[in-house]
Amino acid sequence: MSEHDPLALAPRIHVWDGPLRIFHWLLVIAIAVAFLSAEEDSLLSQWHMMAGWFAAILIAFRIVWGFIGGEHARFSEIFKVGGAGHHIGEMLRLKPTAALGHNPVGWISALLLIAVTAVVVWTGALLVTSGGGSAEELHEVIGWSLLALVAVHIVAVIFMSALTRENLVRAMVSGSKPAQRHAGASDARKPSLFAYLIGMVVVAAAIFGILKIDPQAFVPRSAESAEYGENQLGAQHPYEDEDDDIEHGE
């Protein structure tokens, strides 16, 4: 094993905290399921709405975790890394410096993915509460934009892994990076117990809020059945008032 990968058994530095890594891979799954279930004739079509609401929970968690999470999960790290212009210059020269956490371009990518995913979820929620029309078109356009961003992100991760000779995918799985590539660096500060508690409260609050908007949010069903407010009380029977009038002889 060590003959093929000399860094496999080398000392490693802890970088990414557990909740951040769980968020990352669950969001990957949620986005993948959402896209694979987007078409009506998809075998996964019943899971499209659930995938979207699940992504909403993850985004809510990530936003809060960006302020209370582990050292390299916090948004404040953006101001500690070097400038994006300098990093892009290094990339163009094919000699980028390996960053312990996200590099400047990595932070831009991460924030864009969070923001665009949030907008996709928001437009999807509009379909549930207000129906189709322009919201449906907007949802589709932004959805494809998210897919394009994901593709760019994947290519960038492969590109940076090759140039820095550091497996970024493995780092996001294990949470650590080779110590010898980051001389003088130490393990990242871990999240506090209070942060974990707040994180759980945020997840619970997000689930509660989603169920207030869509009581059937976590029940497998087609996207069409959830549109036009069909899940809302008071929109169940369009002729209900007319029937009441007939019943009372009016």
TORTIKOL-356708 format. One line per field, with one value per residue (C-alpha): residue number from 1; x, y, z. Coordinates in Angstrom, 3 decimals. Layout:
REM TORTIKOL-356708
n: [NUM | ...]
px: [X | ...]
py: [Y | ...]
pz: [Z | ...]
END
This chain:
REM TORTIKOL-356708
n: [1 | 2 | 3 | 4 | 5 | 6 | 7 | 8 | 9 | 10 | 11 | 12 | 13 | 14 | 15 | 16 | 17 | 18 | 19 | 20 | 21 | 22 | 23 | 24 | 25 | 26 | 27 | 28 | 29 | 30 | 31 | 32 | 33 | 34 | 35 | 36 | 37 | 38 | 39 | 40 | 41 | 42 | 43 | 44 | 45 | 46 | 47 | 48 | 49 | 50 | 51 | 52 | 53 | 54 | 55 | 56 | 57 | 58 | 59 | 60 | 61 | 62 | 63 | 64 | 65 | 66 | 67 | 68 | 69 | 70 | 71 | 72 | 73 | 74 | 75 | 76 | 77 | 78 | 79 | 80 | 81 | 82 | 83 | 84 | 85 | 86 | 87 | 88 | 89 | 90 | 91 | 92 | 93 | 94 | 95 | 96 | 97 | 98 | 99 | 100 | 101 | 102 | 103 | 104 | 105 | 106 | 107 | 108 | 109 | 110 | 111 | 112 | 113 | 114 | 115 | 116 | 117 | 118 | 119 | 120 | 121 | 122 | 123 | 124 | 125 | 126 | 127 | 128 | 129 | 130 | 131 | 132 | 133 | 134 | 135 | 136 | 137 | 138 | 139 | 140 | 141 | 142 | 143 | 144 | 145 | 146 | 147 | 148 | 149 | 150 | 151 | 152 | 153 | 154 | 155 | 156 | 157 | 158 | 159 | 160 | 161 | 162 | 163 | 164 | 165 | 166 | 167 | 168 | 169 | 170 | 171 | 172 | 173 | 174 | 175 | 176 | 177 | 178 | 179 | 180 | 181 | 182 | 183 | 184 | 185 | 186 | 187 | 188 | 189 | 190 | 191 | 192 | 193 | 194 | 195 | 196 | 197 | 198 | 199 | 200 | 201 | 202 | 203 | 204 | 205 | 206 | 207 | 208 | 209 | 210 | 211 | 212 | 213 | 214 | 215 | 216 | 217 | 218 | 219 | 220 | 221 | 222 | 223 | 224 | 225 | 226 | 227 | 228 | 229 | 230 | 231 | 232 | 233 | 234 | 235 | 236 | 237 | 238 | 239 | 240 | 241 | 242 | 243 | 244 | 245 | 246 | 247 | 248 | 249 | 250]
px: [0.000 | 2.717 | 4.654 | 1.844 | 0.876 | 3.733 | 1.335 | -1.130 | 0.488 | 2.045 | 0.879 | -2.271 | -3.840 | -7.515 | -9.189 | -12.926 | -15.287 | -17.770 | -21.002 | -19.511 | -18.506 | -21.927 | -23.563 | -21.359 | -22.105 | -25.790 | -26.136 | -24.431 | -27.032 | -29.946 | -28.926 | -28.296 | -31.704 | -33.402 | -31.975 | -32.533 | -36.156 | -36.943 | -38.719 | -42.258 | -41.365 | -38.342 | -38.377 | -37.406 | -40.048 | -41.803 | -38.664 | -38.148 | -40.020 | -38.451 | -34.957 | -35.669 | -36.952 | -34.027 | -31.660 | -33.475 | -32.708 | -29.065 | -28.735 | -30.289 | -27.835 | -24.834 | -25.616 | -25.699 | -22.724 | -20.752 | -20.796 | -20.503 | -18.843 | -15.266 | -12.395 | -12.345 | -16.131 | -16.656 | -17.312 | -14.773 | -12.086 | -12.773 | -10.917 | -7.924 | -7.001 | -5.045 | -6.642 | -8.606 | -6.622 | -3.308 | -4.673 | -6.080 | -2.654 | -1.071 | -3.625 | -2.893 | 0.793 | -0.241 | 1.475 | -1.281 | -0.387 | -2.118 | -4.545 | -5.304 | -8.995 | -10.761 | -8.627 | -10.111 | -11.666 | -12.919 | -14.757 | -16.339 | -17.455 | -18.850 | -20.808 | -22.206 | -23.348 | -25.040 | -26.723 | -27.928 | -29.174 | -31.116 | -32.705 | -33.631 | -35.309 | -37.086 | -38.504 | -39.555 | -41.370 | -43.161 | -44.534 | -46.043 | -47.521 | -48.405 | -48.578 | -46.737 | -46.329 | -43.232 | -42.098 | -41.882 | -39.784 | -37.520 | -37.114 | -36.022 | -33.584 | -31.904 | -31.871 | -29.841 | -27.563 | -26.950 | -26.099 | -23.565 | -22.001 | -21.762 | -20.006 | -17.503 | -16.951 | -16.191 | -13.751 | -12.053 | -11.660 | -10.055 | -7.844 | -6.676 | -6.126 | -3.826 | -1.892 | -1.407 | -1.004 | -3.523 | -6.650 | -9.372 | -12.152 | -10.416 | -9.924 | -13.666 | -14.316 | -11.710 | -11.580 | -7.781 | -4.883 | -1.202 | 0.792 | 3.956 | 2.194 | 1.212 | 4.310 | 3.658 | -0.093 | -2.015 | -5.351 | -8.344 | -10.335 | -13.277 | -16.891 | -18.045 | -20.792 | -22.950 | -22.447 | -23.690 | -26.763 | -27.510 | -27.033 | -29.630 | -32.053 | -31.631 | -32.352 | -35.441 | -36.653 | -36.124 | -38.155 | -40.923 | -40.999 | -41.079 | -43.981 | -45.896 | -45.435 | -45.946 | -47.467 | -46.619 | -43.046 | -41.509 | -44.076 | -43.068 | -45.276 | -44.969 | -44.062 | -47.264 | -49.414 | -47.716 | -48.010 | -50.744 | -51.226 | -52.936 | -51.463 | -52.869 | -56.008 | -58.791 | -57.596 | -58.747 | -62.109 | -62.667 | -66.428 | -66.779 | -68.384 | -70.772 | -71.869 | -72.494 | -74.676 | -76.751 | -77.074 | -78.470 | -80.796 | -79.027]
py: [0.000 | 2.483 | 1.632 | 3.120 | 5.912 | 7.156 | 9.529 | 6.797 | 6.077 | 9.515 | 11.786 | 13.688 | 16.958 | 17.114 | 19.749 | 19.166 | 18.503 | 15.637 | 17.652 | 19.569 | 16.341 | 14.796 | 17.943 | 17.815 | 14.219 | 14.372 | 17.458 | 15.541 | 12.791 | 15.248 | 17.125 | 13.887 | 12.476 | 15.787 | 15.817 | 12.110 | 12.463 | 15.712 | 14.111 | 12.776 | 9.399 | 8.913 | 5.877 | 8.284 | 10.927 | 10.263 | 11.413 | 14.770 | 16.853 | 15.020 | 15.576 | 19.293 | 19.664 | 17.581 | 19.988 | 22.876 | 21.363 | 20.936 | 24.515 | 25.896 | 23.846 | 24.901 | 28.601 | 28.394 | 26.017 | 28.624 | 30.748 | 28.149 | 25.115 | 23.892 | 26.199 | 25.614 | 25.371 | 28.969 | 31.724 | 33.886 | 31.694 | 33.538 | 36.555 | 34.493 | 32.876 | 34.648 | 36.726 | 35.057 | 36.922 | 35.593 | 32.056 | 32.198 | 33.356 | 30.326 | 28.071 | 29.580 | 28.871 | 25.324 | 25.810 | 26.425 | 26.364 | 23.584 | 25.145 | 23.574 | 24.457 | 25.931 | 28.048 | 31.429 | 29.990 | 27.016 | 29.377 | 31.216 | 27.878 | 26.688 | 29.897 | 29.870 | 26.268 | 27.056 | 30.172 | 28.621 | 25.487 | 27.741 | 29.569 | 26.271 | 25.152 | 28.507 | 28.322 | 24.734 | 25.912 | 28.523 | 25.717 | 24.126 | 27.306 | 29.304 | 26.885 | 26.750 | 29.428 | 31.613 | 29.892 | 26.574 | 28.061 | 29.822 | 26.612 | 24.748 | 27.419 | 27.807 | 24.035 | 23.661 | 26.471 | 24.500 | 21.419 | 23.459 | 24.752 | 21.203 | 20.097 | 22.971 | 22.144 | 18.492 | 19.420 | 21.955 | 19.380 | 16.888 | 19.628 | 20.897 | 17.377 | 16.673 | 19.948 | 19.925 | 16.119 | 16.120 | 13.974 | 16.508 | 13.937 | 11.715 | 14.746 | 15.455 | 11.816 | 11.363 | 14.975 | 15.069 | 16.021 | 14.942 | 16.870 | 16.988 | 19.097 | 21.699 | 22.384 | 24.170 | 23.586 | 22.027 | 20.281 | 22.539 | 23.730 | 21.404 | 22.544 | 23.058 | 21.024 | 24.145 | 24.243 | 20.656 | 21.505 | 24.582 | 22.527 | 20.003 | 22.792 | 24.316 | 20.978 | 20.446 | 23.999 | 23.556 | 20.338 | 22.034 | 25.005 | 22.785 | 20.756 | 23.987 | 24.879 | 21.380 | 18.825 | 16.025 | 17.190 | 13.880 | 11.610 | 10.160 | 11.719 | 13.236 | 16.882 | 17.488 | 16.393 | 18.967 | 21.891 | 24.499 | 24.378 | 20.991 | 20.119 | 23.241 | 23.212 | 25.099 | 24.198 | 20.629 | 20.986 | 23.943 | 23.355 | 23.019 | 26.467 | 25.831 | 22.536 | 24.283 | 26.865 | 24.150 | 22.266 | 25.370 | 26.114 | 29.328]
pz: [0.000 | 0.959 | -2.242 | -4.323 | -1.966 | 0.240 | 2.024 | 2.973 | 6.343 | 6.873 | 9.724 | 8.867 | 10.009 | 10.922 | 8.731 | 8.163 | 11.054 | 10.937 | 10.505 | 7.573 | 5.827 | 6.456 | 5.062 | 1.958 | 1.007 | 1.911 | -0.293 | -3.110 | -2.715 | -2.464 | -5.624 | -7.522 | -6.560 | -7.388 | -10.905 | -11.550 | -10.429 | -12.236 | -15.202 | -14.792 | -16.315 | -14.029 | -11.757 | -8.955 | -9.726 | -6.411 | -4.579 | -6.275 | -3.717 | -0.793 | -2.227 | -2.535 | 1.014 | 2.302 | 0.520 | 2.244 | 5.651 | 4.689 | 3.446 | 6.635 | 8.675 | 6.573 | 6.856 | 10.658 | 10.769 | 8.850 | 12.009 | 14.779 | 13.166 | 13.108 | 12.213 | 8.454 | 8.138 | 9.251 | 6.744 | 8.561 | 6.968 | 3.716 | 5.110 | 6.265 | 2.958 | 0.218 | -2.509 | -5.276 | -7.956 | -6.649 | -6.449 | -9.989 | -11.174 | -9.520 | -11.196 | -14.616 | -14.038 | -13.007 | -9.644 | -7.073 | -3.397 | -1.470 | 1.006 | 4.355 | 4.155 | 1.133 | -1.169 | -2.290 | -5.451 | -3.446 | -1.093 | -4.023 | -5.456 | -2.115 | -1.517 | -5.054 | -4.677 | -1.359 | -2.762 | -6.019 | -4.237 | -1.867 | -4.804 | -6.484 | -3.249 | -2.947 | -6.466 | -5.790 | -2.664 | -4.774 | -6.942 | -3.837 | -2.407 | -5.515 | -8.436 | -11.757 | -14.395 | -14.172 | -10.967 | -12.802 | -15.604 | -13.113 | -11.114 | -14.225 | -15.424 | -12.041 | -11.638 | -14.817 | -13.636 | -10.452 | -12.494 | -14.475 | -11.238 | -9.893 | -13.087 | -12.825 | -9.145 | -9.913 | -12.679 | -10.378 | -7.591 | -9.992 | -11.454 | -8.063 | -6.736 | -9.661 | -9.453 | -5.671 | -5.509 | -2.689 | -2.871 | -2.045 | -2.271 | 0.263 | 2.517 | 2.476 | 3.373 | 6.105 | 7.261 | 7.169 | 4.890 | 4.804 | 7.407 | 5.296 | 2.651 | 5.264 | 7.310 | 10.584 | 10.424 | 13.300 | 13.710 | 13.153 | 16.142 | 16.656 | 17.050 | 20.626 | 22.279 | 22.114 | 18.333 | 18.018 | 20.080 | 17.993 | 14.841 | 15.986 | 16.892 | 13.427 | 11.739 | 13.912 | 13.235 | 9.494 | 9.489 | 11.481 | 9.114 | 6.029 | 7.399 | 8.021 | 4.351 | 2.987 | 5.408 | 2.971 | 2.399 | 3.408 | 1.775 | -1.621 | -4.306 | -7.754 | -8.115 | -10.071 | -7.142 | -4.925 | -7.317 | -7.495 | -3.727 | -3.819 | -0.452 | 1.182 | 3.280 | 1.615 | -1.895 | -1.813 | -3.551 | -5.912 | -5.946 | -2.192 | -1.752 | -4.644 | -3.083 | 0.219 | -1.532 | -3.203 | 0.081 | 1.786 | -1.107 | -2.098]
END
